[in-house]
Structure formats: C-alpha cells, structure tokens
Amino acid sequence: MAERGRRKNQVGVVTSDKMTKTVVVRIETITHHPLYKKAVRRSRSVKAHDEQNQARAGDRVRIVETRPVSQEKRWRVVEILKRAE
C-alpha cells in the first residue's frame, strides 16, 4: 500500500474575491536563472475555497492542497496571515 503524502502548504496574496466562496491567490516563488544566476520572480495563480468568505483582495493567506472542490479549485484557505491595508 502506498504511503500517503503530506498536503502541500503555500502562502500567497489574494488577487480577487469577486466569486462566492472562492478567492484567486497569487503564489510567488523566487528561483535563480540557470545560466546568469540572477534571481527571477515567478508567480502562478490558483483558485482556493474560502468557506466563510472572509478573505479580501490584498490579504496574505495560507492555503492547503485538498481534494477537487470544483473544476478548477484544488486548494482551500486555512488562515489569513495578514489583512490588506
């Protein structure tokens, strides 16, 4: 029997909260260019389930990987780390 892996955690910034119970979160990672070694900022957006509709645009949130909630949602908001100014 295969071992169950841990769920992935990510920290990102909410870019959109226009949908009901859904937020769009931008996750930024910093990698180094393979040849020039300069730091390159990469970002991707994911949709996350927000059951209480508490997260607002600009909030820093922690999201965790979960089973598919809808066609595009595979993440869930666990906590709001910092509110937007």
JOMO-V934050 format. One record per residue. N is the residue number from 1. PHI is phi in degrees with one decimal (NA if undefined). Layout:
n | phi
N | PHI
N | PHI
This chain:
n | phi
1 | NA
2 | -72.3
3 | -75.8
4 | -81.9
5 | -84.0
6 | -74.4
7 | -77.8
8 | -74.3
9 | -112.0
10 | -138.5
11 | -118.6
12 | -152.8
13 | -112.5
14 | -72.8
15 | -102.2
16 | -148.4
17 | -130.8
18 | -75.5
19 | -88.6
20 | -78.4
21 | 59.0
22 | -139.0
23 | -128.8
24 | -100.3
25 | -116.0
26 | -96.6
27 | -106.0
28 | -105.9
29 | -127.5
30 | -112.3
31 | -121.5
32 | -107.1
33 | -64.0
34 | -61.6
35 | -97.7
36 | -93.3
37 | 62.7
38 | -79.4
39 | -70.6
40 | -118.5
41 | -93.5
42 | -115.0
43 | -139.7
44 | -141.8
45 | -111.5
46 | -132.3
47 | -97.4
48 | -127.2
49 | -81.1
50 | -125.6
51 | -58.6
52 | -90.3
53 | 56.6
54 | -94.2
55 | -74.0
56 | -120.9
57 | -59.5
58 | 97.6
59 | -71.5
60 | -94.2
61 | -129.0
62 | -103.6
63 | -120.8
64 | -129.9
65 | -67.5
66 | -146.5
67 | -65.9
68 | -59.6
69 | -92.5
70 | -148.5
71 | -61.7
72 | -114.3
73 | -93.7
74 | -128.8
75 | -128.7
76 | -137.5
77 | -75.7
78 | -95.4
79 | -153.9
80 | -99.2
81 | -81.7
82 | -149.1
83 | -78.6
84 | -71.1
85 | -72.4
